[in-house]
Amino acid sequence: MTVKPILFNDFQAEYKELKKEILTAIERVFSSGCYLLGPETVAFEQELASILGFKYVVAVANGTEAIAIALLAAGIKPGDEVIIPALTAYPTVIGIEMAGAVPVVCDVEADTGLLDPNLLHKRITRKTKVIMPVHLYGQVCNMSEISAVATAHDLQIIEDNAQVIFAKHQEEVAGSWSRICATSFYPSKNLGAYGDAGAVITNDSKFYEQAKRLRQCGQSSRYVHEEFGFNSRIDELQAAILRVKIPHVDSWIKRRRQIASYYHRHILVGKALSEYAGNFHTYHLFVTRLRNRPKFLAHCERHQLPTLIHYPRTVYQQPAFQKGRFQACPNAEMLVNQIVSLPIHPYLSDSQVEKICRIVNSYNE
């Protein structure tokens, strides 16, 4: 009998489950003859806004441009400073620079990898306009404390929700602390497209209207361009595919949480990043820490256990990071040398989850 290999993400299994619905959606788009900003996009935006509890969603081409559009819609000007965590995917920085703003790096908490609210005041200057918490791995940052800092200094919060669709902090869904926020539907996300896609989410009608203009080259009406903008339209195929997936996300997250709970109880090697009490963690990724990561990775490779590192460098250690401000962030620097992401997706079988635990536990630190 052929043993099914463990995959870090199993897109083929997902497609097999959804194939009939996906093909129906694709045929609907092709039959319509409308491929951009049509009925699928409108329906997707309305359905996602409804299920998240927001008034407006503006679907765009990708999560990076969603960040830039959110910043510009919120009135951010060239030279304004945006505080971000040292540990994030580099597109967070790119989105800020696309908007002409300056990324300012703050350290993270060692136990969670998330932005440390206690260090924010050290990074605030007269140029600071925004705090951008990046909710990593499926968990919302400590928004109660971050929000208190923002209020005290009269700063906007614009959340990067790329990894936390449907996640909550103290019963409030990600994005609730922002007048406008950004998310991604990159294929590996808990709600992922079959290509690139993203969205800006808001309850503010003014921000909503401006975000719609910004994604369409600053166009207010046909061939009338009133301001700078992006060519950042989601296509109808991705919108239709995401509409198919939305009703399944709840069960997928439930399975991810079941697997994470099993890992927390049964993996005895390393130290998993912690979860805030009262948070609803959606486990986009399951991240643990190893003192000797190269040795552990070699062990996993020998046992054909796929792993990834999210992320192997702080943002300021990237060669492209030249326009921002930073001071050394010891927690982030420690984490980027220790963290490892283990497979966690809804198509892992119970036997595969058990096997992952056995492989990890057989490692000799």
The 8 nearest C-alpha neighbors of each residue, nearest first, counted from 0:
[[1, 2, 3, 4, 350, 351, 5, 348],
 [2, 0, 3, 4, 5, 351, 350, 303],
 [3, 1, 4, 0, 5, 351, 350, 354],
 [2, 4, 1, 5, 351, 6, 0, 348],
 [5, 3, 2, 6, 303, 304, 351, 1],
 [4, 6, 3, 304, 351, 7, 305, 347],
 [7, 5, 8, 9, 4, 305, 342, 304],
 [6, 8, 342, 305, 9, 306, 5, 343],
 [9, 7, 6, 10, 344, 342, 187, 343],
 [10, 8, 11, 12, 6, 13, 346, 7],
 [9, 11, 13, 12, 8, 14, 187, 186],
 [10, 12, 14, 13, 9, 15, 16, 8],
 [13, 11, 15, 14, 10, 9, 16, 346],
 [12, 14, 10, 16, 11, 15, 17, 9],
 [13, 15, 17, 11, 18, 16, 12, 10],
 [14, 16, 12, 18, 13, 17, 11, 19],
 [15, 17, 13, 14, 18, 12, 19, 11],
 [18, 16, 14, 20, 15, 19, 21, 13],
 [19, 17, 21, 15, 14, 20, 16, 22],
 [18, 20, 22, 21, 17, 23, 16, 15],
 [19, 21, 23, 17, 18, 22, 24, 243],
 [22, 20, 18, 24, 23, 19, 17, 240],
 [21, 23, 25, 19, 24, 20, 18, 26],
 [22, 24, 20, 26, 21, 25, 27, 19],
 [25, 23, 27, 21, 22, 26, 239, 20],
 [26, 24, 22, 28, 27, 23, 236, 21],
 [25, 27, 29, 23, 28, 24, 30, 22],
 [26, 28, 24, 30, 25, 29, 23, 31],
 [29, 27, 31, 25, 26, 30, 236, 24],
 [28, 30, 26, 31, 32, 27, 25, 33],
 [29, 31, 27, 28, 32, 26, 33, 25],
 [30, 32, 28, 33, 29, 27, 34, 26],
 [31, 33, 29, 30, 34, 28, 27, 37],
 [34, 32, 31, 37, 35, 28, 235, 29],
 [33, 35, 235, 234, 32, 37, 28, 36],
 [34, 36, 234, 235, 37, 33, 233, 232],
 [37, 35, 40, 235, 234, 232, 34, 38],
 [36, 38, 35, 40, 39, 33, 41, 235],
 [37, 39, 41, 40, 42, 36, 235, 33],
 [40, 38, 42, 239, 41, 37, 235, 238],
 [39, 41, 43, 238, 38, 42, 37, 36],
 [40, 42, 38, 44, 39, 43, 45, 37],
 [41, 43, 39, 45, 40, 44, 38, 46],
 [44, 42, 40, 46, 45, 41, 242, 238],
 [45, 43, 56, 41, 47, 42, 46, 48],
 [44, 46, 42, 48, 43, 47, 49, 41],
 [47, 45, 43, 49, 48, 44, 42, 50],
 [46, 48, 50, 49, 44, 45, 43, 51],
 [49, 47, 53, 45, 51, 46, 50, 56],
 [50, 48, 52, 46, 47, 51, 45, 53],
 [49, 51, 47, 52, 48, 46, 53, 45],
 [52, 50, 48, 49, 53, 47, 165, 172],
 [51, 53, 49, 50, 48, 54, 172, 47],
 [54, 52, 48, 51, 55, 202, 49, 201],
 [55, 53, 202, 48, 201, 52, 56, 49],
 [56, 54, 201, 48, 53, 200, 202, 207],
 [55, 57, 200, 44, 48, 199, 58, 198],
 [56, 58, 199, 198, 211, 200, 44, 59],
 [59, 57, 198, 233, 197, 56, 199, 44],
 [60, 58, 233, 232, 197, 198, 231, 61],
 [59, 61, 233, 196, 231, 232, 197, 195],
 [62, 60, 196, 197, 195, 63, 64, 59],
 [61, 63, 183, 197, 65, 182, 64, 66],
 [64, 62, 94, 65, 66, 90, 61, 91],
 [63, 65, 67, 66, 62, 61, 94, 68],
 [64, 66, 62, 68, 181, 63, 67, 199],
 [67, 65, 94, 69, 64, 181, 63, 68],
 [68, 66, 94, 64, 98, 70, 69, 65],
 [67, 69, 65, 71, 70, 66, 72, 64],
 [70, 68, 66, 72, 67, 71, 65, 180],
 [69, 71, 73, 67, 68, 75, 72, 66],
 [72, 70, 74, 68, 75, 73, 69, 98],
 [71, 73, 69, 74, 206, 70, 209, 210],
 [72, 74, 70, 71, 75, 69, 206, 179],
 [75, 73, 71, 72, 76, 70, 69, 206],
 [74, 76, 71, 70, 73, 79, 77, 100],
 [75, 77, 79, 78, 74, 100, 99, 71],
 [78, 76, 99, 100, 79, 75, 98, 101],
 [77, 79, 100, 101, 76, 80, 99, 126],
 [80, 78, 100, 126, 77, 76, 101, 128],
 [81, 79, 127, 101, 126, 128, 100, 102],
 [80, 82, 129, 102, 130, 103, 101, 127],
 [83, 81, 103, 130, 131, 104, 102, 129],
 [84, 82, 104, 131, 105, 103, 132, 81],
 [85, 83, 105, 114, 86, 104, 106, 107],
 [84, 86, 313, 104, 106, 314, 105, 331],
 [87, 85, 313, 84, 331, 314, 112, 107],
 [86, 88, 89, 85, 84, 314, 133, 91],
 [89, 87, 90, 91, 310, 86, 314, 309],
 [88, 90, 91, 92, 314, 87, 93, 317],
 [91, 89, 93, 92, 63, 88, 94, 62],
 [92, 90, 89, 94, 93, 88, 63, 95],
 [93, 91, 95, 90, 89, 94, 96, 102],
 [92, 94, 90, 96, 95, 91, 97, 89],
 [95, 93, 67, 63, 97, 66, 91, 92],
 [94, 96, 92, 98, 93, 97, 100, 67],
 [95, 97, 99, 93, 98, 100, 94, 92],
 [98, 96, 94, 99, 95, 67, 93, 100],
 [97, 99, 67, 96, 95, 100, 71, 94],
 [100, 98, 77, 96, 97, 78, 95, 76],
 [99, 101, 79, 78, 77, 96, 95, 98],
 [100, 102, 80, 323, 78, 81, 79, 96],
 [103, 101, 323, 81, 80, 82, 104, 92],
 [104, 102, 82, 324, 323, 81, 325, 83],
 [103, 105, 325, 83, 85, 84, 82, 324],
 [106, 104, 84, 85, 83, 82, 119, 107],
 [107, 105, 328, 85, 84, 331, 115, 114],
 [108, 106, 114, 115, 113, 112, 331, 330],
 [107, 109, 115, 112, 110, 113, 111, 114],
 [108, 110, 330, 112, 111, 107, 334, 331],
 [109, 111, 272, 108, 273, 112, 113, 271],
 [112, 110, 272, 273, 113, 108, 109, 274],
 [113, 111, 108, 107, 109, 110, 114, 86],
 [114, 112, 107, 111, 108, 140, 115, 135],
 [113, 115, 107, 84, 116, 108, 132, 106],
 [114, 116, 107, 108, 117, 118, 106, 113],
 [117, 115, 145, 119, 118, 144, 114, 141],
 [118, 116, 115, 119, 120, 144, 145, 121],
 [119, 117, 116, 120, 121, 115, 105, 106],
 [118, 120, 121, 122, 116, 117, 123, 105],
 [119, 121, 123, 122, 118, 117, 148, 116],
 [122, 120, 119, 118, 123, 124, 105, 117],
 [121, 123, 119, 120, 124, 105, 103, 118],
 [124, 122, 120, 127, 121, 119, 125, 126],
 [125, 123, 126, 127, 122, 80, 121, 120],
 [124, 126, 127, 123, 128, 80, 79, 152],
 [127, 125, 124, 79, 80, 128, 78, 123],
 [126, 128, 80, 124, 125, 123, 129, 79],
 [127, 129, 154, 80, 79, 81, 155, 126],
 [130, 128, 155, 81, 154, 156, 127, 131],
 [129, 131, 82, 156, 81, 132, 155, 157],
 [132, 130, 157, 158, 83, 82, 156, 129],
 [133, 131, 158, 83, 134, 159, 130, 114],
 [134, 132, 159, 135, 158, 131, 160, 84],
 [133, 135, 139, 140, 138, 160, 132, 163],
 [136, 134, 137, 162, 138, 133, 113, 163],
 [135, 137, 284, 283, 138, 162, 282, 285],
 [136, 138, 163, 282, 281, 283, 162, 280],
 [137, 139, 280, 134, 136, 135, 163, 166],
 [140, 138, 134, 168, 167, 173, 166, 141],
 [141, 139, 142, 134, 113, 138, 114, 132],
 [140, 142, 143, 144, 145, 139, 116, 168],
 [141, 143, 145, 140, 144, 146, 168, 176],
 [144, 142, 146, 141, 145, 147, 168, 169],
 [145, 143, 147, 146, 142, 141, 116, 148],
 [146, 144, 142, 148, 116, 147, 143, 149],
 [145, 147, 149, 144, 143, 148, 142, 150],
 [146, 148, 144, 150, 145, 149, 151, 143],
 [149, 147, 151, 145, 146, 150, 152, 144],
 [150, 148, 154, 146, 152, 147, 151, 153],
 [149, 151, 153, 147, 152, 148, 146, 154],
 [150, 152, 148, 149, 153, 147, 154, 146],
 [151, 153, 149, 150, 154, 148, 123, 147],
 [154, 152, 150, 151, 149, 155, 128, 148],
 [155, 153, 149, 128, 129, 152, 150, 156],
 [154, 156, 129, 128, 130, 157, 149, 153],
 [155, 157, 130, 177, 129, 131, 158, 154],
 [158, 156, 131, 180, 177, 179, 155, 130],
 [157, 159, 180, 131, 132, 160, 174, 156],
 [158, 160, 133, 181, 161, 182, 132, 180],
 [161, 159, 182, 163, 162, 181, 158, 134],
 [160, 162, 182, 183, 159, 163, 62, 181],
 [163, 161, 137, 160, 135, 136, 283, 164],
 [164, 162, 137, 166, 160, 161, 165, 138],
 [163, 165, 166, 162, 160, 189, 190, 161],
 [166, 164, 163, 172, 167, 173, 51, 281],
 [167, 165, 163, 279, 281, 164, 280, 172],
 [168, 166, 172, 279, 171, 170, 173, 278],
 [167, 169, 278, 171, 170, 139, 279, 172],
 [168, 170, 171, 277, 278, 167, 279, 172],
 [171, 169, 168, 167, 172, 278, 279, 277],
 [172, 170, 167, 168, 169, 175, 173, 174],
 [171, 173, 167, 166, 175, 165, 174, 170],
 [174, 172, 167, 175, 166, 139, 171, 160],
 [173, 175, 176, 177, 180, 158, 172, 160],
 [174, 176, 177, 173, 172, 171, 178, 53],
 [175, 177, 174, 156, 178, 146, 142, 173],
 [178, 176, 179, 156, 157, 174, 175, 180],
 [177, 179, 201, 203, 202, 180, 176, 157],
 [178, 180, 201, 177, 200, 157, 69, 199],
 [181, 179, 158, 157, 200, 199, 174, 177],
 [182, 180, 199, 65, 159, 66, 160, 198],
 [181, 183, 161, 160, 198, 62, 197, 159],
 [184, 182, 62, 197, 161, 185, 61, 196],
 [183, 185, 191, 196, 197, 192, 190, 188],
 [184, 186, 191, 195, 183, 188, 187, 192],
 [187, 185, 191, 192, 188, 193, 194, 184],
 [188, 186, 185, 191, 189, 8, 190, 184],
 [189, 187, 191, 190, 186, 185, 184, 162],
 [188, 190, 191, 283, 187, 248, 164, 252],
 [191, 189, 188, 184, 248, 244, 192, 245],
 [192, 190, 186, 184, 188, 185, 187, 189],
 [191, 193, 186, 194, 184, 237, 241, 185],
 [194, 192, 186, 237, 191, 195, 240, 185],
 [193, 195, 192, 186, 185, 196, 237, 191],
 [196, 194, 185, 61, 60, 192, 184, 193],
 [197, 195, 61, 60, 184, 233, 59, 183],
 [198, 196, 61, 183, 62, 59, 184, 182],
 [199, 197, 58, 59, 182, 57, 65, 181],
 [198, 200, 181, 57, 65, 180, 56, 69],
 [199, 201, 56, 180, 179, 55, 181, 198],
 [202, 200, 179, 55, 203, 178, 53, 207],
 [201, 203, 54, 53, 55, 204, 178, 200],
 [202, 204, 206, 201, 205, 207, 178, 179],
 [203, 205, 207, 206, 208, 202, 55, 201],
 [206, 204, 208, 207, 203, 209, 72, 210],
 [207, 205, 209, 203, 72, 204, 208, 210],
 [208, 206, 204, 210, 205, 209, 203, 211],
 [209, 207, 211, 205, 210, 206, 204, 212],
 [208, 210, 212, 206, 211, 207, 72, 213],
 [209, 211, 213, 207, 212, 208, 72, 206],
 [210, 212, 208, 209, 214, 213, 207, 57],
 [213, 211, 217, 209, 218, 215, 210, 214],
 [212, 214, 228, 217, 210, 215, 211, 216],
 [213, 215, 231, 229, 211, 212, 230, 216],
 [214, 216, 212, 213, 217, 230, 218, 229],
 [217, 215, 228, 229, 230, 218, 213, 214],
 [218, 216, 228, 213, 212, 226, 224, 227],
 [217, 219, 224, 212, 216, 223, 215, 220],
 [220, 218, 212, 223, 224, 225, 217, 221],
 [221, 219, 223, 218, 222, 224, 212, 225],
 [220, 222, 223, 218, 219, 224, 215, 217],
 [223, 221, 220, 224, 218, 219, 225, 216],
 [222, 224, 220, 218, 221, 219, 225, 217],
 [225, 223, 218, 217, 226, 219, 222, 216],
 [224, 226, 217, 218, 223, 219, 227, 212],
 [227, 225, 217, 224, 228, 218, 213, 216],
 [226, 228, 217, 216, 213, 229, 225, 224],
 [227, 229, 216, 217, 213, 214, 226, 215],
 [230, 228, 216, 214, 231, 213, 215, 217],
 [229, 231, 216, 215, 214, 232, 228, 213],
 [232, 230, 60, 214, 59, 229, 215, 233],
 [231, 233, 59, 60, 214, 230, 234, 215],
 [232, 234, 60, 59, 58, 196, 231, 235],
 [235, 233, 35, 236, 237, 34, 232, 238],
 [234, 236, 34, 238, 35, 237, 39, 40],
 [237, 235, 239, 238, 234, 240, 25, 28],
 [238, 236, 240, 239, 235, 234, 192, 241],
 [239, 237, 235, 241, 40, 236, 240, 39],
 [238, 240, 242, 236, 237, 39, 241, 24],
 [241, 239, 237, 243, 242, 238, 21, 236],
 [240, 242, 244, 238, 243, 239, 192, 237],
 [243, 241, 239, 240, 244, 245, 43, 238],
 [244, 242, 240, 241, 245, 20, 239, 21],
 [243, 245, 241, 247, 242, 246, 248, 240],
 [244, 246, 247, 242, 248, 243, 241, 190],
 [247, 245, 244, 248, 243, 249, 242, 250],
 [248, 246, 244, 245, 249, 250, 251, 243],
 [249, 247, 251, 245, 250, 246, 252, 190],
 [248, 250, 252, 251, 247, 253, 246, 245],
 [251, 249, 253, 252, 248, 247, 254, 345],
 [250, 252, 248, 254, 345, 253, 249, 255],
 [251, 253, 255, 249, 254, 250, 281, 248],
 [252, 254, 250, 256, 251, 255, 249, 257],
 [253, 255, 257, 251, 345, 252, 256, 250],
 [256, 254, 252, 258, 257, 253, 345, 344],
 [255, 257, 259, 253, 254, 258, 260, 252],
 [258, 256, 254, 260, 255, 259, 253, 261],
 [257, 259, 261, 255, 256, 260, 262, 254],
 [260, 258, 256, 262, 261, 257, 263, 255],
 [259, 261, 263, 257, 258, 262, 256, 264],
 [262, 260, 258, 264, 259, 263, 265, 257],
 [263, 261, 259, 265, 266, 264, 260, 258],
 [262, 264, 260, 261, 265, 266, 259, 271],
 [265, 263, 261, 262, 266, 260, 267, 259],
 [264, 266, 262, 263, 261, 267, 356, 360],
 [267, 265, 262, 356, 268, 263, 360, 264],
 [266, 268, 360, 265, 269, 359, 264, 270],
 [267, 269, 360, 266, 359, 270, 362, 364],
 [270, 268, 289, 288, 287, 271, 267, 290],
 [269, 271, 288, 287, 272, 268, 289, 267],
 [287, 272, 270, 286, 288, 273, 269, 263],
 [273, 271, 111, 110, 287, 286, 270, 274],
 [272, 274, 111, 110, 271, 275, 270, 112],
 [273, 275, 276, 111, 272, 278, 280, 138],
 [276, 274, 278, 277, 273, 141, 111, 138],
 [275, 277, 278, 274, 169, 279, 168, 273],
 [276, 278, 169, 275, 279, 168, 170, 274],
 [279, 277, 168, 275, 276, 167, 280, 169],
 [278, 280, 167, 166, 281, 168, 277, 138],
 [279, 281, 138, 137, 166, 282, 278, 167],
 [280, 282, 137, 166, 252, 283, 279, 256],
 [283, 281, 137, 284, 280, 136, 285, 255],
 [282, 284, 137, 136, 281, 189, 162, 188],
 [285, 283, 136, 282, 286, 343, 340, 137],
 [286, 284, 340, 341, 282, 343, 287, 259],
 [285, 287, 340, 339, 271, 272, 284, 338],
 [286, 271, 288, 270, 339, 338, 272, 269],
 [287, 289, 338, 337, 270, 269, 271, 339],
 [290, 288, 269, 337, 292, 291, 338, 287],
 [289, 291, 337, 292, 288, 269, 364, 336],
 [292, 290, 289, 294, 293, 295, 337, 364],
 [291, 293, 295, 289, 294, 337, 290, 296],
 [294, 292, 296, 295, 291, 297, 298, 289],
 [293, 295, 297, 292, 296, 291, 298, 364],
 [296, 294, 292, 298, 297, 293, 299, 291],
 [295, 297, 299, 293, 298, 294, 292, 300],
 [296, 298, 300, 294, 295, 299, 293, 301],
 [299, 297, 295, 301, 296, 300, 294, 302],
 [300, 298, 304, 296, 302, 301, 297, 303],
 [299, 301, 303, 297, 302, 298, 304, 296],
 [302, 300, 298, 299, 303, 297, 304, 296],
 [301, 303, 299, 300, 304, 298, 358, 297],
 [304, 302, 300, 301, 299, 305, 5, 4],
 [303, 305, 299, 302, 300, 306, 5, 355],
 [306, 304, 7, 303, 6, 300, 299, 342],
 [307, 305, 341, 340, 304, 342, 339, 7],
 [306, 308, 340, 339, 309, 305, 341, 7],
 [307, 309, 339, 310, 340, 311, 338, 306],
 [310, 308, 311, 307, 340, 339, 338, 88],
 [309, 311, 308, 312, 335, 88, 87, 86],
 [310, 312, 335, 308, 309, 336, 313, 338],
 [313, 311, 335, 310, 316, 314, 317, 332],
 [312, 314, 316, 86, 85, 315, 331, 332],
 [313, 315, 316, 317, 85, 89, 312, 86],
 [314, 316, 317, 313, 320, 325, 85, 104],
 [317, 315, 313, 314, 312, 318, 320, 319],
 [316, 318, 315, 319, 320, 314, 312, 313],
 [319, 317, 320, 316, 321, 315, 314, 312],
 [318, 320, 317, 321, 315, 316, 322, 314],
 [321, 319, 317, 315, 318, 322, 323, 314],
 [320, 322, 323, 319, 318, 315, 324, 317],
 [323, 321, 320, 101, 324, 102, 96, 319],
 [322, 324, 102, 101, 103, 321, 320, 325],
 [325, 323, 103, 104, 102, 322, 326, 101],
 [326, 324, 104, 103, 327, 323, 315, 105],
 [325, 327, 328, 324, 104, 105, 106, 315],
 [328, 326, 329, 325, 106, 332, 315, 105],
 [327, 329, 106, 331, 330, 332, 326, 105],
 [330, 328, 332, 331, 333, 327, 106, 334],
 [331, 329, 333, 109, 332, 328, 107, 334],
 [330, 332, 334, 333, 329, 328, 107, 86],
 [333, 331, 329, 330, 335, 334, 328, 313],
 [332, 334, 330, 331, 336, 335, 329, 337],
 [335, 333, 331, 337, 336, 332, 338, 330],
 [334, 336, 311, 332, 312, 337, 333, 310],
 [335, 337, 334, 333, 338, 311, 332, 292],
 [336, 338, 288, 334, 289, 335, 292, 290],
 [339, 337, 288, 287, 334, 335, 336, 286],
 [338, 340, 308, 287, 286, 307, 288, 341],
 [341, 339, 286, 307, 285, 306, 308, 284],
 [340, 342, 306, 285, 343, 286, 339, 307],
 [343, 341, 7, 344, 306, 340, 305, 6],
 [344, 342, 255, 341, 285, 284, 258, 345],
 [343, 345, 346, 255, 347, 8, 342, 9],
 [344, 346, 254, 251, 347, 255, 343, 252],
 [347, 345, 344, 348, 9, 12, 13, 8],
 [346, 348, 345, 351, 344, 352, 349, 343],
 [347, 349, 351, 350, 346, 352, 345, 353],
 [348, 350, 352, 351, 353, 347, 258, 354],
 [349, 351, 353, 348, 352, 354, 347, 355],
 [352, 350, 354, 348, 353, 349, 347, 355],
 [353, 351, 349, 355, 354, 350, 348, 356],
 [352, 354, 350, 356, 351, 355, 349, 357],
 [353, 355, 351, 357, 356, 352, 350, 358],
 [356, 354, 352, 358, 353, 357, 351, 359],
 [355, 357, 359, 353, 354, 358, 266, 360],
 [358, 356, 354, 360, 355, 359, 361, 353],
 [357, 359, 355, 361, 356, 360, 354, 362],
 [360, 358, 356, 361, 357, 362, 355, 268],
 [359, 361, 357, 362, 358, 268, 267, 356],
 [362, 360, 358, 359, 357, 363, 356, 268],
 [363, 361, 360, 359, 364, 298, 295, 358],
 [362, 364, 361, 360, 268, 295, 359, 298],
 [363, 362, 291, 268, 295, 290, 289, 269]]
